[in-house]
Amino acid sequence: MKKNGNMVVLVTGLLGAAKLALEAFGYSIITDDQINAIANGVAAVAAVVATWMNNHRKDVGQDGSNN
């Protein structure tokens, strides 16, 4: 889960940095609502992937067999 959590922070940070850089030059391309929507989407995908991986690991035994 930690890797997926870091991905959410990375995407949000990159979008925020891009927004600040663009606004410094007078461009208003990325809005706060768009950043929030993208961050929420990435967080939702990360949660689904983490849940699937967690359940998948429970299905595989400690010896690596599917019992």
CHARMM internal coordinates of N, CA and C (Angstrom, degrees):
IC EDIT
DIST 1 N 1 CA 1.4642
DIST 1 CA 1 C 1.5146
ANGL 1 N 1 CA 1 C 111.30
DIST 1 C 2 N 1.3259
ANGL 1 CA 1 C 2 N 116.32
DIHE 1 N 1 CA 1 C 2 N -31.26
DIST 2 N 2 CA 1.4474
ANGL 1 C 2 N 2 CA 118.94
DIHE 1 CA 1 C 2 N 2 CA -177.32
DIST 2 CA 2 C 1.5315
ANGL 2 N 2 CA 2 C 111.38
DIHE 1 C 2 N 2 CA 2 C -60.12
DIST 2 C 3 N 1.3270
ANGL 2 CA 2 C 3 N 116.31
DIHE 2 N 2 CA 2 C 3 N -40.57
DIST 3 N 3 CA 1.4661
ANGL 2 C 3 N 3 CA 119.32
DIHE 2 CA 2 C 3 N 3 CA 179.77
DIST 3 CA 3 C 1.5253
ANGL 3 N 3 CA 3 C 110.66
DIHE 2 C 3 N 3 CA 3 C -62.18
DIST 3 C 4 N 1.3280
ANGL 3 CA 3 C 4 N 117.76
DIHE 3 N 3 CA 3 C 4 N -42.56
DIST 4 N 4 CA 1.4560
ANGL 3 C 4 N 4 CA 120.83
DIHE 3 CA 3 C 4 N 4 CA 179.35
DIST 4 CA 4 C 1.5190
ANGL 4 N 4 CA 4 C 111.19
DIHE 3 C 4 N 4 CA 4 C -68.11
DIST 4 C 5 N 1.3171
ANGL 4 CA 4 C 5 N 117.01
DIHE 4 N 4 CA 4 C 5 N -36.99
DIST 5 N 5 CA 1.4601
ANGL 4 C 5 N 5 CA 120.69
DIHE 4 CA 4 C 5 N 5 CA 177.34
DIST 5 CA 5 C 1.5118
ANGL 5 N 5 CA 5 C 111.28
DIHE 4 C 5 N 5 CA 5 C -62.96
DIST 5 C 6 N 1.3259
ANGL 5 CA 5 C 6 N 116.78
DIHE 5 N 5 CA 5 C 6 N -39.40
DIST 6 N 6 CA 1.4521
ANGL 5 C 6 N 6 CA 120.91
DIHE 5 CA 5 C 6 N 6 CA 177.63
DIST 6 CA 6 C 1.5242
ANGL 6 N 6 CA 6 C 111.11
DIHE 5 C 6 N 6 CA 6 C -65.85
DIST 6 C 7 N 1.3136
ANGL 6 CA 6 C 7 N 117.84
DIHE 6 N 6 CA 6 C 7 N -32.36
DIST 7 N 7 CA 1.4590
ANGL 6 C 7 N 7 CA 121.41
DIHE 6 CA 6 C 7 N 7 CA 179.73
DIST 7 CA 7 C 1.5242
ANGL 7 N 7 CA 7 C 110.72
DIHE 6 C 7 N 7 CA 7 C -65.15
DIST 7 C 8 N 1.3178
ANGL 7 CA 7 C 8 N 117.48
DIHE 7 N 7 CA 7 C 8 N -40.04
DIST 8 N 8 CA 1.4630
ANGL 7 C 8 N 8 CA 121.37
DIHE 7 CA 7 C 8 N 8 CA 178.85
DIST 8 CA 8 C 1.5201
ANGL 8 N 8 CA 8 C 109.91
DIHE 7 C 8 N 8 CA 8 C -62.52
DIST 8 C 9 N 1.3199
ANGL 8 CA 8 C 9 N 116.37
DIHE 8 N 8 CA 8 C 9 N -45.57
DIST 9 N 9 CA 1.4674
ANGL 8 C 9 N 9 CA 120.85
DIHE 8 CA 8 C 9 N 9 CA 179.76
DIST 9 CA 9 C 1.5242
ANGL 9 N 9 CA 9 C 110.39
DIHE 8 C 9 N 9 CA 9 C -64.50
DIST 9 C 10 N 1.3207
ANGL 9 CA 9 C 10 N 117.10
DIHE 9 N 9 CA 9 C 10 N -41.09
DIST 10 N 10 CA 1.4657
ANGL 9 C 10 N 10 CA 121.18
DIHE 9 CA 9 C 10 N 10 CA 179.97
DIST 10 CA 10 C 1.5223
ANGL 10 N 10 CA 10 C 111.47
DIHE 9 C 10 N 10 CA 10 C -62.93
DIST 10 C 11 N 1.3309
ANGL 10 CA 10 C 11 N 117.51
DIHE 10 N 10 CA 10 C 11 N -47.79
DIST 11 N 11 CA 1.4666
ANGL 10 C 11 N 11 CA 121.02
DIHE 10 CA 10 C 11 N 11 CA -178.89
DIST 11 CA 11 C 1.5256
ANGL 11 N 11 CA 11 C 110.54
DIHE 10 C 11 N 11 CA 11 C -62.89
DIST 11 C 12 N 1.3366
ANGL 11 CA 11 C 12 N 116.25
DIHE 11 N 11 CA 11 C 12 N -45.88
DIST 12 N 12 CA 1.4599
ANGL 11 C 12 N 12 CA 119.66
DIHE 11 CA 11 C 12 N 12 CA -179.71
DIST 12 CA 12 C 1.5253
ANGL 12 N 12 CA 12 C 111.04
DIHE 11 C 12 N 12 CA 12 C -63.43
DIST 12 C 13 N 1.3105
ANGL 12 CA 12 C 13 N 116.91
DIHE 12 N 12 CA 12 C 13 N -42.18
DIST 13 N 13 CA 1.4663
ANGL 12 C 13 N 13 CA 120.66
DIHE 12 CA 12 C 13 N 13 CA 178.95
DIST 13 CA 13 C 1.5180
ANGL 13 N 13 CA 13 C 112.89
DIHE 12 C 13 N 13 CA 13 C -64.18
DIST 13 C 14 N 1.3281
ANGL 13 CA 13 C 14 N 116.43
DIHE 13 N 13 CA 13 C 14 N -42.21
DIST 14 N 14 CA 1.4681
ANGL 13 C 14 N 14 CA 119.56
DIHE 13 CA 13 C 14 N 14 CA 178.77
DIST 14 CA 14 C 1.5253
ANGL 14 N 14 CA 14 C 111.83
DIHE 13 C 14 N 14 CA 14 C -65.46
DIST 14 C 15 N 1.3238
ANGL 14 CA 14 C 15 N 116.36
DIHE 14 N 14 CA 14 C 15 N -40.42
DIST 15 N 15 CA 1.4649
ANGL 14 C 15 N 15 CA 119.11
DIHE 14 CA 14 C 15 N 15 CA 177.76
DIST 15 CA 15 C 1.5249
ANGL 15 N 15 CA 15 C 111.14
DIHE 14 C 15 N 15 CA 15 C -65.76
DIST 15 C 16 N 1.3244
ANGL 15 CA 15 C 16 N 116.78
DIHE 15 N 15 CA 15 C 16 N -40.83
DIST 16 N 16 CA 1.4681
ANGL 15 C 16 N 16 CA 120.32
DIHE 15 CA 15 C 16 N 16 CA 177.74
DIST 16 CA 16 C 1.5200
ANGL 16 N 16 CA 16 C 111.73
DIHE 15 C 16 N 16 CA 16 C -63.36
DIST 16 C 17 N 1.3374
ANGL 16 CA 16 C 17 N 116.37
DIHE 16 N 16 CA 16 C 17 N -42.39
DIST 17 N 17 CA 1.4623
ANGL 16 C 17 N 17 CA 120.32
DIHE 16 CA 16 C 17 N 17 CA 178.69
DIST 17 CA 17 C 1.5259
ANGL 17 N 17 CA 17 C 110.96
DIHE 16 C 17 N 17 CA 17 C -65.12
DIST 17 C 18 N 1.3354
ANGL 17 CA 17 C 18 N 116.68
DIHE 17 N 17 CA 17 C 18 N -41.06
DIST 18 N 18 CA 1.4677
ANGL 17 C 18 N 18 CA 120.10
DIHE 17 CA 17 C 18 N 18 CA 178.37
DIST 18 CA 18 C 1.5229
ANGL 18 N 18 CA 18 C 110.43
DIHE 17 C 18 N 18 CA 18 C -63.92
DIST 18 C 19 N 1.3234
ANGL 18 CA 18 C 19 N 116.53
DIHE 18 N 18 CA 18 C 19 N -39.43
DIST 19 N 19 CA 1.4638
ANGL 18 C 19 N 19 CA 120.28
DIHE 18 CA 18 C 19 N 19 CA 179.40
DIST 19 CA 19 C 1.5237
ANGL 19 N 19 CA 19 C 110.67
DIHE 18 C 19 N 19 CA 19 C -63.21
DIST 19 C 20 N 1.3237
ANGL 19 CA 19 C 20 N 116.53
DIHE 19 N 19 CA 19 C 20 N -46.69
DIST 20 N 20 CA 1.4667
ANGL 19 C 20 N 20 CA 119.98
DIHE 19 CA 19 C 20 N 20 CA 179.71
DIST 20 CA 20 C 1.5244
ANGL 20 N 20 CA 20 C 111.63
DIHE 19 C 20 N 20 CA 20 C -62.62
DIST 20 C 21 N 1.3257
ANGL 20 CA 20 C 21 N 116.73
DIHE 20 N 20 CA 20 C 21 N -42.54
DIST 21 N 21 CA 1.4610
ANGL 20 C 21 N 21 CA 120.19
DIHE 20 CA 20 C 21 N 21 CA -179.81
DIST 21 CA 21 C 1.5232
ANGL 21 N 21 CA 21 C 111.14
DIHE 20 C 21 N 21 CA 21 C -64.20
DIST 21 C 22 N 1.3182
ANGL 21 CA 21 C 22 N 116.54
DIHE 21 N 21 CA 21 C 22 N -43.13
DIST 22 N 22 CA 1.4670
ANGL 21 C 22 N 22 CA 119.71
DIHE 21 CA 21 C 22 N 22 CA -179.76
DIST 22 CA 22 C 1.5259
ANGL 22 N 22 CA 22 C 111.61
DIHE 21 C 22 N 22 CA 22 C -67.46
DIST 22 C 23 N 1.3365
ANGL 22 CA 22 C 23 N 116.78
DIHE 22 N 22 CA 22 C 23 N -40.11
DIST 23 N 23 CA 1.4588
ANGL 22 C 23 N 23 CA 119.08
DIHE 22 CA 22 C 23 N 23 CA 179.74
DIST 23 CA 23 C 1.5294
ANGL 23 N 23 CA 23 C 111.91
DIHE 22 C 23 N 23 CA 23 C -68.61
DIST 23 C 24 N 1.3192
ANGL 23 CA 23 C 24 N 117.77
DIHE 23 N 23 CA 23 C 24 N -26.12
DIST 24 N 24 CA 1.4600
ANGL 23 C 24 N 24 CA 120.73
DIHE 23 CA 23 C 24 N 24 CA 176.68
DIST 24 CA 24 C 1.5283
ANGL 24 N 24 CA 24 C 111.08
DIHE 23 C 24 N 24 CA 24 C -65.10
DIST 24 C 25 N 1.3300
ANGL 24 CA 24 C 25 N 116.47
DIHE 24 N 24 CA 24 C 25 N -28.34
DIST 25 N 25 CA 1.4569
ANGL 24 C 25 N 25 CA 121.09
DIHE 24 CA 24 C 25 N 25 CA 178.90
DIST 25 CA 25 C 1.5264
ANGL 25 N 25 CA 25 C 112.25
DIHE 24 C 25 N 25 CA 25 C -98.23
DIST 25 C 26 N 1.3271
ANGL 25 CA 25 C 26 N 117.17
DIHE 25 N 25 CA 25 C 26 N 8.62
DIST 26 N 26 CA 1.4512
ANGL 25 C 26 N 26 CA 120.73
DIHE 25 CA 25 C 26 N 26 CA 175.25
DIST 26 CA 26 C 1.5118
ANGL 26 N 26 CA 26 C 115.61
DIHE 25 C 26 N 26 CA 26 C 90.57
DIST 26 C 27 N 1.3328
ANGL 26 CA 26 C 27 N 118.21
DIHE 26 N 26 CA 26 C 27 N 8.01
DIST 27 N 27 CA 1.4594
ANGL 26 C 27 N 27 CA 121.52
DIHE 26 CA 26 C 27 N 27 CA 178.90
DIST 27 CA 27 C 1.5239
ANGL 27 N 27 CA 27 C 109.47
DIHE 26 C 27 N 27 CA 27 C -97.80
DIST 27 C 28 N 1.3139
ANGL 27 CA 27 C 28 N 116.70
DIHE 27 N 27 CA 27 C 28 N 134.26
DIST 28 N 28 CA 1.4593
ANGL 27 C 28 N 28 CA 121.50
DIHE 27 CA 27 C 28 N 28 CA 176.42
DIST 28 CA 28 C 1.5241
ANGL 28 N 28 CA 28 C 108.46
DIHE 27 C 28 N 28 CA 28 C -120.08
DIST 28 C 29 N 1.3311
ANGL 28 CA 28 C 29 N 115.10
DIHE 28 N 28 CA 28 C 29 N 74.61
DIST 29 N 29 CA 1.4641
ANGL 28 C 29 N 29 CA 121.27
DIHE 28 CA 28 C 29 N 29 CA -175.05
DIST 29 CA 29 C 1.5257
ANGL 29 N 29 CA 29 C 111.06
DIHE 28 C 29 N 29 CA 29 C -93.39
DIST 29 C 30 N 1.3210
ANGL 29 CA 29 C 30 N 115.73
DIHE 29 N 29 CA 29 C 30 N -44.43
DIST 30 N 30 CA 1.4642
ANGL 29 C 30 N 30 CA 120.82
DIHE 29 CA 29 C 30 N 30 CA -176.80
DIST 30 CA 30 C 1.5196
ANGL 30 N 30 CA 30 C 108.58
DIHE 29 C 30 N 30 CA 30 C -101.20
DIST 30 C 31 N 1.3380
ANGL 30 CA 30 C 31 N 116.37
DIHE 30 N 30 CA 30 C 31 N 124.17
DIST 31 N 31 CA 1.4617
ANGL 30 C 31 N 31 CA 119.99
DIHE 30 CA 30 C 31 N 31 CA 179.07
DIST 31 CA 31 C 1.5294
ANGL 31 N 31 CA 31 C 110.11
DIHE 30 C 31 N 31 CA 31 C -97.06
DIST 31 C 32 N 1.3214
ANGL 31 CA 31 C 32 N 116.06
DIHE 31 N 31 CA 31 C 32 N 164.17
DIST 32 N 32 CA 1.4625
ANGL 31 C 32 N 32 CA 120.80
DIHE 31 CA 31 C 32 N 32 CA 178.13
DIST 32 CA 32 C 1.5283
ANGL 32 N 32 CA 32 C 110.75
DIHE 31 C 32 N 32 CA 32 C -61.57
DIST 32 C 33 N 1.3125
ANGL 32 CA 32 C 33 N 116.59
DIHE 32 N 32 CA 32 C 33 N -37.51
DIST 33 N 33 CA 1.4626
ANGL 32 C 33 N 33 CA 120.00
DIHE 32 CA 32 C 33 N 33 CA 179.53
DIST 33 CA 33 C 1.5276
ANGL 33 N 33 CA 33 C 111.56
DIHE 32 C 33 N 33 CA 33 C -64.01
DIST 33 C 34 N 1.3313
ANGL 33 CA 33 C 34 N 116.99
DIHE 33 N 33 CA 33 C 34 N -38.25
DIST 34 N 34 CA 1.4579
ANGL 33 C 34 N 34 CA 120.44
DIHE 33 CA 33 C 34 N 34 CA 178.15
DIST 34 CA 34 C 1.5234
ANGL 34 N 34 CA 34 C 110.92
DIHE 33 C 34 N 34 CA 34 C -66.40
DIST 34 C 35 N 1.3291
ANGL 34 CA 34 C 35 N 117.17
DIHE 34 N 34 CA 34 C 35 N -41.53
DIST 35 N 35 CA 1.4619
ANGL 34 C 35 N 35 CA 120.84
DIHE 34 CA 34 C 35 N 35 CA 178.29
DIST 35 CA 35 C 1.5243
ANGL 35 N 35 CA 35 C 109.86
DIHE 34 C 35 N 35 CA 35 C -62.45
DIST 35 C 36 N 1.3244
ANGL 35 CA 35 C 36 N 117.15
DIHE 35 N 35 CA 35 C 36 N -43.82
DIST 36 N 36 CA 1.4600
ANGL 35 C 36 N 36 CA 120.55
DIHE 35 CA 35 C 36 N 36 CA 178.97
DIST 36 CA 36 C 1.5269
ANGL 36 N 36 CA 36 C 111.53
DIHE 35 C 36 N 36 CA 36 C -63.03
DIST 36 C 37 N 1.3146
ANGL 36 CA 36 C 37 N 116.97
DIHE 36 N 36 CA 36 C 37 N -41.98
DIST 37 N 37 CA 1.4607
ANGL 36 C 37 N 37 CA 120.44
DIHE 36 CA 36 C 37 N 37 CA -179.54
DIST 37 CA 37 C 1.5257
ANGL 37 N 37 CA 37 C 111.26
DIHE 36 C 37 N 37 CA 37 C -64.82
DIST 37 C 38 N 1.3185
ANGL 37 CA 37 C 38 N 116.80
DIHE 37 N 37 CA 37 C 38 N -43.23
DIST 38 N 38 CA 1.4642
ANGL 37 C 38 N 38 CA 120.47
DIHE 37 CA 37 C 38 N 38 CA 179.62
DIST 38 CA 38 C 1.5238
ANGL 38 N 38 CA 38 C 110.42
DIHE 37 C 38 N 38 CA 38 C -66.14
DIST 38 C 39 N 1.3244
ANGL 38 CA 38 C 39 N 117.15
DIHE 38 N 38 CA 38 C 39 N -43.77
DIST 39 N 39 CA 1.4668
ANGL 38 C 39 N 39 CA 120.52
DIHE 38 CA 38 C 39 N 39 CA 179.29
DIST 39 CA 39 C 1.5254
ANGL 39 N 39 CA 39 C 110.66
DIHE 38 C 39 N 39 CA 39 C -62.83
DIST 39 C 40 N 1.3225
ANGL 39 CA 39 C 40 N 117.96
DIHE 39 N 39 CA 39 C 40 N -40.56
DIST 40 N 40 CA 1.4602
ANGL 39 C 40 N 40 CA 120.69
DIHE 39 CA 39 C 40 N 40 CA 177.65
DIST 40 CA 40 C 1.5248
ANGL 40 N 40 CA 40 C 111.67
DIHE 39 C 40 N 40 CA 40 C -65.15
DIST 40 C 41 N 1.3204
ANGL 40 CA 40 C 41 N 116.87
DIHE 40 N 40 CA 40 C 41 N -38.89
DIST 41 N 41 CA 1.4605
ANGL 40 C 41 N 41 CA 120.37
DIHE 40 CA 40 C 41 N 41 CA 177.50
DIST 41 CA 41 C 1.5145
ANGL 41 N 41 CA 41 C 112.40
DIHE 40 C 41 N 41 CA 41 C -64.99
DIST 41 C 42 N 1.3161
ANGL 41 CA 41 C 42 N 116.85
DIHE 41 N 41 CA 41 C 42 N -44.26
DIST 42 N 42 CA 1.4695
ANGL 41 C 42 N 42 CA 120.96
DIHE 41 CA 41 C 42 N 42 CA 178.48
DIST 42 CA 42 C 1.5225
ANGL 42 N 42 CA 42 C 110.13
DIHE 41 C 42 N 42 CA 42 C -64.34
DIST 42 C 43 N 1.3278
ANGL 42 CA 42 C 43 N 117.14
DIHE 42 N 42 CA 42 C 43 N -40.65
DIST 43 N 43 CA 1.4635
ANGL 42 C 43 N 43 CA 120.64
DIHE 42 CA 42 C 43 N 43 CA 178.82
DIST 43 CA 43 C 1.5321
ANGL 43 N 43 CA 43 C 110.76
DIHE 42 C 43 N 43 CA 43 C -64.48
DIST 43 C 44 N 1.3191
ANGL 43 CA 43 C 44 N 117.79
DIHE 43 N 43 CA 43 C 44 N -39.37
DIST 44 N 44 CA 1.4599
ANGL 43 C 44 N 44 CA 120.79
DIHE 43 CA 43 C 44 N 44 CA 178.80
DIST 44 CA 44 C 1.5240
ANGL 44 N 44 CA 44 C 110.75
DIHE 43 C 44 N 44 CA 44 C -65.01
DIST 44 C 45 N 1.3229
ANGL 44 CA 44 C 45 N 117.08
DIHE 44 N 44 CA 44 C 45 N -43.99
DIST 45 N 45 CA 1.4665
ANGL 44 C 45 N 45 CA 120.32
DIHE 44 CA 44 C 45 N 45 CA 178.60
DIST 45 CA 45 C 1.5250
ANGL 45 N 45 CA 45 C 110.17
DIHE 44 C 45 N 45 CA 45 C -64.04
DIST 45 C 46 N 1.3280
ANGL 45 CA 45 C 46 N 117.45
DIHE 45 N 45 CA 45 C 46 N -41.89
DIST 46 N 46 CA 1.4629
ANGL 45 C 46 N 46 CA 120.97
DIHE 45 CA 45 C 46 N 46 CA 178.73
DIST 46 CA 46 C 1.5242
ANGL 46 N 46 CA 46 C 111.26
DIHE 45 C 46 N 46 CA 46 C -62.22
DIST 46 C 47 N 1.3274
ANGL 46 CA 46 C 47 N 117.17
DIHE 46 N 46 CA 46 C 47 N -38.63
DIST 47 N 47 CA 1.4672
ANGL 46 C 47 N 47 CA 120.51
DIHE 46 CA 46 C 47 N 47 CA 179.06
DIST 47 CA 47 C 1.5257
ANGL 47 N 47 CA 47 C 110.86
DIHE 46 C 47 N 47 CA 47 C -66.59
DIST 47 C 48 N 1.3268
ANGL 47 CA 47 C 48 N 117.09
DIHE 47 N 47 CA 47 C 48 N -41.48
DIST 48 N 48 CA 1.4684
ANGL 47 C 48 N 48 CA 120.39
DIHE 47 CA 47 C 48 N 48 CA 178.88
DIST 48 CA 48 C 1.5250
ANGL 48 N 48 CA 48 C 110.39
DIHE 47 C 48 N 48 CA 48 C -65.24
DIST 48 C 49 N 1.3202
ANGL 48 CA 48 C 49 N 117.47
DIHE 48 N 48 CA 48 C 49 N -44.19
DIST 49 N 49 CA 1.4683
ANGL 48 C 49 N 49 CA 121.20
DIHE 48 CA 48 C 49 N 49 CA 179.77
DIST 49 CA 49 C 1.5253
ANGL 49 N 49 CA 49 C 110.36
DIHE 48 C 49 N 49 CA 49 C -63.53
DIST 49 C 50 N 1.3251
ANGL 49 CA 49 C 50 N 117.30
DIHE 49 N 49 CA 49 C 50 N -43.92
DIST 50 N 50 CA 1.4618
ANGL 49 C 50 N 50 CA 120.60
DIHE 49 CA 49 C 50 N 50 CA -179.97
DIST 50 CA 50 C 1.5245
ANGL 50 N 50 CA 50 C 111.16
DIHE 49 C 50 N 50 CA 50 C -63.96
DIST 50 C 51 N 1.3257
ANGL 50 CA 50 C 51 N 117.48
DIHE 50 N 50 CA 50 C 51 N -40.06
DIST 51 N 51 CA 1.4609
ANGL 50 C 51 N 51 CA 120.83
DIHE 50 CA 50 C 51 N 51 CA 178.54
DIST 51 CA 51 C 1.5158
ANGL 51 N 51 CA 51 C 110.70
DIHE 50 C 51 N 51 CA 51 C -65.62
DIST 51 C 52 N 1.3178
ANGL 51 CA 51 C 52 N 117.06
DIHE 51 N 51 CA 51 C 52 N -43.34
DIST 52 N 52 CA 1.4520
ANGL 51 C 52 N 52 CA 120.76
DIHE 51 CA 51 C 52 N 52 CA 178.88
DIST 52 CA 52 C 1.5218
ANGL 52 N 52 CA 52 C 111.00
DIHE 51 C 52 N 52 CA 52 C -63.28
DIST 52 C 53 N 1.3381
ANGL 52 CA 52 C 53 N 116.70
DIHE 52 N 52 CA 52 C 53 N -44.70
DIST 53 N 53 CA 1.4636
ANGL 52 C 53 N 53 CA 119.95
DIHE 52 CA 52 C 53 N 53 CA 179.51
DIST 53 CA 53 C 1.5165
ANGL 53 N 53 CA 53 C 110.99
DIHE 52 C 53 N 53 CA 53 C -63.82
DIST 53 C 54 N 1.3156
ANGL 53 CA 53 C 54 N 117.94
DIHE 53 N 53 CA 53 C 54 N -39.32
DIST 54 N 54 CA 1.4548
ANGL 53 C 54 N 54 CA 121.49
DIHE 53 CA 53 C 54 N 54 CA 179.54
DIST 54 CA 54 C 1.5251
ANGL 54 N 54 CA 54 C 110.48
DIHE 53 C 54 N 54 CA 54 C -63.63
DIST 54 C 55 N 1.3202
ANGL 54 CA 54 C 55 N 117.90
DIHE 54 N 54 CA 54 C 55 N -44.37
DIST 55 N 55 CA 1.4552
ANGL 54 C 55 N 55 CA 121.00
DIHE 54 CA 54 C 55 N 55 CA 179.05
DIST 55 CA 55 C 1.5255
ANGL 55 N 55 CA 55 C 111.78
DIHE 54 C 55 N 55 CA 55 C -70.48
DIST 55 C 56 N 1.3130
ANGL 55 CA 55 C 56 N 117.05
DIHE 55 N 55 CA 55 C 56 N -34.66
DIST 56 N 56 CA 1.4648
ANGL 55 C 56 N 56 CA 121.26
DIHE 55 CA 55 C 56 N 56 CA 178.73
DIST 56 CA 56 C 1.5217
ANGL 56 N 56 CA 56 C 110.31
DIHE 55 C 56 N 56 CA 56 C -65.60
DIST 56 C 57 N 1.3074
ANGL 56 CA 56 C 57 N 118.15
DIHE 56 N 56 CA 56 C 57 N -39.06
DIST 57 N 57 CA 1.4652
ANGL 56 C 57 N 57 CA 121.64
DIHE 56 CA 56 C 57 N 57 CA 179.15
DIST 57 CA 57 C 1.5186
ANGL 57 N 57 CA 57 C 111.19
DIHE 56 C 57 N 57 CA 57 C -66.43
DIST 57 C 58 N 1.3257
ANGL 57 CA 57 C 58 N 118.31
DIHE 57 N 57 CA 57 C 58 N -31.49
DIST 58 N 58 CA 1.4611
ANGL 57 C 58 N 58 CA 120.95
DIHE 57 CA 57 C 58 N 58 CA 177.83
DIST 58 CA 58 C 1.5202
ANGL 58 N 58 CA 58 C 110.58
DIHE 57 C 58 N 58 CA 58 C -69.48
DIST 58 C 59 N 1.3338
ANGL 58 CA 58 C 59 N 118.28
DIHE 58 N 58 CA 58 C 59 N -31.57
DIST 59 N 59 CA 1.4505
ANGL 58 C 59 N 59 CA 122.08
DIHE 58 CA 58 C 59 N 59 CA -179.76
DIST 59 CA 59 C 1.5198
ANGL 59 N 59 CA 59 C 111.32
DIHE 58 C 59 N 59 CA 59 C -70.80
DIST 59 C 60 N 1.3136
ANGL 59 CA 59 C 60 N 118.44
DIHE 59 N 59 CA 59 C 60 N -31.30
DIST 60 N 60 CA 1.4635
ANGL 59 C 60 N 60 CA 122.80
DIHE 59 CA 59 C 60 N 60 CA -178.93
DIST 60 CA 60 C 1.5222
ANGL 60 N 60 CA 60 C 107.42
DIHE 59 C 60 N 60 CA 60 C -89.49
DIST 60 C 61 N 1.3327
ANGL 60 CA 60 C 61 N 116.66
DIHE 60 N 60 CA 60 C 61 N 126.17
DIST 61 N 61 CA 1.4589
ANGL 60 C 61 N 61 CA 121.01
DIHE 60 CA 60 C 61 N 61 CA -179.92
DIST 61 CA 61 C 1.5101
ANGL 61 N 61 CA 61 C 111.99
DIHE 60 C 61 N 61 CA 61 C -69.32
DIST 61 C 62 N 1.3187
ANGL 61 CA 61 C 62 N 116.69
DIHE 61 N 61 CA 61 C 62 N 171.85
DIST 62 N 62 CA 1.4540
ANGL 61 C 62 N 62 CA 121.10
DIHE 61 CA 61 C 62 N 62 CA -178.32
DIST 62 CA 62 C 1.5180
ANGL 62 N 62 CA 62 C 111.83
DIHE 61 C 62 N 62 CA 62 C -66.12
DIST 62 C 63 N 1.3285
ANGL 62 CA 62 C 63 N 117.99
DIHE 62 N 62 CA 62 C 63 N -26.54
DIST 63 N 63 CA 1.4525
ANGL 62 C 63 N 63 CA 121.07
DIHE 62 CA 62 C 63 N 63 CA 178.65
DIST 63 CA 63 C 1.5240
ANGL 63 N 63 CA 63 C 112.37
DIHE 62 C 63 N 63 CA 63 C -85.88
DIST 63 C 64 N 1.3320
ANGL 63 CA 63 C 64 N 117.36
DIHE 63 N 63 CA 63 C 64 N 0.83
DIST 64 N 64 CA 1.4561
ANGL 63 C 64 N 64 CA 121.46
DIHE 63 CA 63 C 64 N 64 CA 177.12
DIST 64 CA 64 C 1.5155
ANGL 64 N 64 CA 64 C 113.83
DIHE 63 C 64 N 64 CA 64 C 92.30
DIST 64 C 65 N 1.3170
ANGL 64 CA 64 C 65 N 118.15
DIHE 64 N 64 CA 64 C 65 N 0.59
DIST 65 N 65 CA 1.4679
ANGL 64 C 65 N 65 CA 120.16
DIHE 64 CA 64 C 65 N 65 CA -179.83
DIST 65 CA 65 C 1.5150
ANGL 65 N 65 CA 65 C 109.98
DIHE 64 C 65 N 65 CA 65 C -94.27
DIST 65 C 66 N 1.3039
ANGL 65 CA 65 C 66 N 115.96
DIHE 65 N 65 CA 65 C 66 N 154.99
DIST 66 N 66 CA 1.4633
ANGL 65 C 66 N 66 CA 121.73
DIHE 65 CA 65 C 66 N 66 CA 177.49
DIST 66 CA 66 C 1.5199
ANGL 66 N 66 CA 66 C 108.83
DIHE 65 C 66 N 66 CA 66 C -90.89
DIST 66 C 67 N 1.3110
ANGL 66 CA 66 C 67 N 118.06
DIHE 66 N 66 CA 66 C 67 N 87.03
DIST 67 N 67 CA 1.4793
ANGL 66 C 67 N 67 CA 122.41
DIHE 66 CA 66 C 67 N 67 CA 178.02
DIST 67 CA 67 C 1.4815
ANGL 67 N 67 CA 67 C 111.23
DIHE 66 C 67 N 67 CA 67 C -102.13
END
COOR INIT
IC SEED 1 N 1 CA 1 C
IC BUILD
